[in-house]
Amino acid sequence: MSLIDIARKILPAGTVASIARARKRAKRARIERLPPLSEKDFTDIITDELGLVSGDTVYVGSSIDQLNLDFPFYRILSLIQNVIGAKGTVLFPNYPNRSPLSSYQYLVQGNVFDVRRTPSYTGLLTEFARRRRGALRSLHPTKSVCAIGRYAEELTNTHQQSPYPYDTCSPYYKLVEYNAKIIGIGVWTEYLSFVYTIDDALKSNPPVKTYHPQIFAAQCINYKGEKEIVETYAHNMKKIVHDGPQYMKENIPPEVCCDLTIKGMKFFRADAAKLFDKMLKLAKEGITLYPRSLYSKEFLKTLES
């Protein structure tokens, strides 16, 4: 549990918000002292360090605030597309709930998700990508993903068919089927939402019951402008407690997933299929991102038998 999580438990909300803003300012001040990245620097990083090549399917996690760029942030999308080419596909998370509002709270409020118009609050770059001509967005009320490129439709078109937002119907799992790469720019693997595919793969008896028990029937508006009900579970944030970078360092070979610091800034790279296979095998053995104290009794019994 982070210091800010502990603070939320013992301090007034206004004080916590003030601390969070101060931490954000300090982080940004540190980043601004670093030598800025040129477009060539950035391209070299995504090819030489993150391993992107022509034809890749790539899912991008990002925090523009944690990058010091000497070019407009929106150029990042074009730079990635220049590398992966016309046969490549790029994906971004497009969550509609603005932090600190959780997905659960967003659903409880009864918000209507419009796949064409609801903004993405997972960063400036993700909202820019959503607005690009040709971008397709999955019809999911809280865990939507947008995709641009060759396989955009195939990756996004079944997300609404399961109440489990990270199972085989989701773009997240399909990263495995399409041999995708996952990269982080300005972030490490604490923001790697792909890890929840393991929870949904083991949904009959997961190590940690990460969802609230309620299934929400969320109102959505599809690309035809028609109302559509999408059923979904929502994460219980009290159960989503983990240290992604530490888990990766201790359990995952660097050629499968690796956090990187390049020119003082955070990045990561991962092979979706290899990471899924390795994490699933470890989870069945009782080794997960989550602390043992959160494991369900039912799962612990399977380990003992």
Number of C-alpha atoms within 10 A of each C-alpha: 11 9 7 14 12 11 16 14 10 9 12 10 12 10 12 18 16 11 14 14 12 12 13 13 13 12 13 15 12 13 18 15 10 14 12 16 17 13 16 9 12 17 19 14 18 21 15 11 14 21 16 22 17 16 16 22 25 27 25 20 25 25 19 16 18 21 23 22 20 11 12 8 15 15 12 18 17 11 16 22 21 14 17 21 17 13 13 21 23 25 29 24 28 28 22 24 22 14 9 8 10 17 22 19 14 17 21 12 9 12 16 17 25 21 24 16 11 17 19 25 16 19 18 16 23 25 20 14 23 27 15 12 8 12 16 26 27 25 28 32 32 23 22 24 26 28 29 24 20 17 17 23 17 13 27 24 16 16 26 22 17 17 18 22 27 23 22 20 19 26 32 28 24 20 23 20 13 17 15 21 24 25 28 23 23 21 23 23 26 15 15 19 14 19 22 18 23 25 22 19 17 15 15 9 15 19 27 24 19 23 19 14 11 10 14 19 16 19 19 21 21 18 15 8 11 9 14 17 18 21 18 23 21 24 18 16 13 11 16 18 16 15 16 19 18 14 16 20 13 8 15 17 13 13 11 17 23 20 22 21 12 12 14 16 18 19 26 25 25 25 20 27 18 19 22 22 13 16 20 20 14 16 18 16 12 17 16 23 22 20 15 13 7 15 18 14 10 12 17 16 9 13 11 6 5
